[in-house]
Amino acid sequence: MTDFHLNELDRRTFLATSATLIASTNMLHADAPPLAPPDKQPAHLQVPEVPSKTIGFAIVGLGQLALEQVLPAFAKCKVARPVALVSGHPDKAKKVAAAYGIDPRNLYNYQTYDKLADNREVDAIYIILPNSMHAEYTIRGFKAGKHVLCEKPMAISVAECTEMIAASKAANRKLMIAYRLRYEPFNMLAIDLCHQGELGKIKSITASHCQDVQAPNIRLSKALGGGPVGDVGIYCINAFRYLSGEEPVDVTATEYQPQDDTRFREVPESVAFTLRFPSGLLGCGDCSFGTAESRCFRVQGGNGILDMESAFGYRGQRLLLHKNGRLSEYQLAPVDHFAAEMDAFSESILTNQIPKTPGEEGLADIRIIEAIEESIRTGRISAVRH
Ligand code: NAD
């Protein structure tokens, strides 16, 4: 029998949340006095302050992620707001602008992109383009004097990442890589538990991120920087690093590219990799574009095991601790990952702090991806060049 229980941490979170819920339920109770007009609200009512300064974003690329996740997430943001769009499809851009209350004068295409420099409403640019275009549009964004939030993977080579970081420094503008899970409570709690020694010494982490990708898709194009490692395998790589707090020494990897499936003419279907870390920790990851969805990790330590279901998904995270013969599940309030990430970047701009996932964080993953590619090419262990 599985024994689910709340540990102390969960109980505290639960009590705090219940207290908030009870308070708000009481306010809506039928016996409550009639609501006071807005200008005569009781002094004890806490009304959130309107942020004195918000960060205006230009969204670059109106593809699936931008339309289905990022733009809807602005409704949940506290300080980030959409003010401009960059798209090669003017009709789509007009429709999207109307839906999100964006001034039609703030619509750009890839030829007029650099004119963002003259738009004072735009503080930051969010690059949501194919991976092979991340470096060019990030660097041009810095030349336009804007801060840049760039989707993962940061770019398609270490050389490009290095140029992007240099451009950020030259422009004195911030660069953040959109690792949304670093702003998501279940992954953040997993990091704390691992770093605080809840599992004892961590010996291995296994992680899997797979999905069934149908053509046509930028992920199946080599020229656009596709392939499973940069697209989904990178979540496993990033998780090994954020859960362990270590950087890997070397990598072994292997891939499979079927000859009888036209989707995989340019990129492999599946890649498996093992990273060795200085402490002796092994990180074993696999990624595929040809299976049903799988997005999980397991951290195995001397004193316990931590499992995360839907670890890399947009929602549905479940964090489970196996320790001392018991299985516990942590209860946390989920958040919109993209809203959390865009607000965090905005706060780092407003307070002039380095973002939690700066360019160097994206570069560290691309160094590992280059070592994975080298290991596949040579059939040998490849050192990660830090
Ligand atoms: P998509 O193919 O749906 O969108 C790509 C956009 O780029 C489209 O609007 C397309 O018109 C535009 N584009 C401009 N020039 C292009 C060209 N030459 N060829 C092809 N498209 C061109 O892709 P997507 O799923 O929205 O992914 C975009 C980026 O977001 C990728 O870098 C991907 O890795 C990243 N992404 C991140 C997450 C996440 O959870 N953080 C999830 C999905 C995608």
Residues whose N, C-alpha, C, O or C-beta is under 5 A from the ligand:
A	BS01	NAD	G61 L62 G63 Q64 L65 A66 I128 L129 P130 N131 E151 K152 P153 A178 I218
